[in-house]
Amino acid sequence: MPQADQLQAQTERFESFLSSDPDNASLLTQLGELYLQAGKLDQALEAFQRVIALTPGAAVAHGRLATVYLALHRFGEAGASLQGLIDGGENDAALFHNLGLALYYQERYADAAKAFASAQQYGIDNANNARYLAHCLHHEGDLDAANAACEHWVSIAGDPDSNAYLSLVNFDMGERERAGALAQQVLAEHPDSVDANAVAGALALEKQDIDAASASFERILSQRADNGRAWLGLGLTLMHKQNNVDAIAAMTRASVCMPGHAGTLIALGWAKLNAGDAVGAEQAFRDAVDADRNFAESHGGLAAALVTQGRIEEAKLAMTLANKLDSANFGSVYTQAALLKLDGRAELADRLIERALRQSPLEGTPTLFEHLATFLSMRPK
């Protein structure tokens, strides 16, 4: 008899038993497990809820109920159920792992990292737990800890996914040589690897190998249309080609995929400024300020948008704020250059914007393109 048929026959047998003894918590628990195995999630949910109503202190039923909530993507309820068990003294490793999942999918990465670390401490030392821990720490910008977790993941799995993600973390840490070597190692056998292509594309962009960068980012987007890094990278390649309309569209997609990522909003602001839309650029930079008030480049970009509109005093105020955070920020350097060169001649502002993509605003400073390429590395919070 096929396995599915066996499962159905067993389920029907337990349903028959339960019809004669409807308040039997043991039967309900076993039936709930069968429903869960068969993917009958609503019926599993009802069974475990009935067990809890009959025996409120049944920790196993609470744990299984949380598993059903996870399967139903009811992550808040799953998390509350699991946290209640843990607060009550339960310390089974699987509870911590499942709590980590519930928190991860609520984008509560710091709390999820603690749960996955506890799962590891209590005995779950597998690739899946290590993978989630690395992702959480990376999301939080704790790059050293993310690297350690990812190294552990690689030591367990040693597969393309773990090595590709290790490459990505190393790229964000500034370890370009190792990141590139790992990425190429993965791509040699798995050319569609999303994380390895993200690194290869970013490194190509830094070298201004625009065709190679575009190919990497487009390969990612053919698989993952919600990959913000790839949209940002593609937008930068388009900006380099002076295709401002498509660059702005790509960066707008990136900002949707990575809400609150100041670097993406700043890149969008410069793309709009490069396209002659100083008002739109101002709004993008103001959004970047709202996303991260302690990031000098947000205020510096705003200064650049304001000076382009001839709003000199506002630009100076924004530039002062930027310089207090980091005197080397690109926007302030650009604004200062604009102020020096304008000298009452507003028409020069447009020429500066036109030149900014490939020329440095002041000697010894990066070009706009070089500056924006750094945002492909996820800046720690």
HELIX and SHEET records of a PDB file:
HELIX    1   1 GLN A    3  SER A   20  1                                  18    
HELIX    2   2 ALA A   25  GLN A   37  1                                  13    
HELIX    3   3 LEU A   41  LEU A   54  1                                  14    
HELIX    4   4 ALA A   59  ALA A   71  1                                  13    
HELIX    5   5 PHE A   75  ASP A   87  1                                  13    
HELIX    6   6 ALA A   93  TYR A  104  1                                  12    
HELIX    7   7 TYR A  109  GLN A  121  1                                  13    
HELIX    8   8 ALA A  127  HIS A  139  1                                  13    
HELIX    9   9 LEU A  143  ALA A  157  1                                  15    
HELIX   10  10 PRO A  160  MET A  173  1                                  14    
HELIX   11  11 ARG A  176  GLU A  189  1                                  14    
HELIX   12  12 VAL A  194  GLU A  206  1                                  13    
HELIX   13  13 ILE A  210  LEU A  221  1                                  12    
HELIX   14  14 GLY A  228  HIS A  240  1                                  13    
HELIX   15  15 ASN A  244  CYS A  257  1                                  14    
HELIX   16  16 ALA A  262  ASN A  274  1                                  13    
HELIX   17  17 ALA A  278  ALA A  291  1                                  14    
HELIX   18  18 ALA A  296  THR A  308  1                                  13    
HELIX   19  19 ILE A  312  LEU A  325  1                                  14    
HELIX   20  20 PHE A  330  LEU A  342  1                                  13    
HELIX   21  21 GLU A  347  ALA A  356  1                                  10    
HELIX   22  22 LEU A  368  ALA A  373  1                                   6    
HELIX   23  23 THR A  374  LEU A  376  5                                   3    
END                                                                             
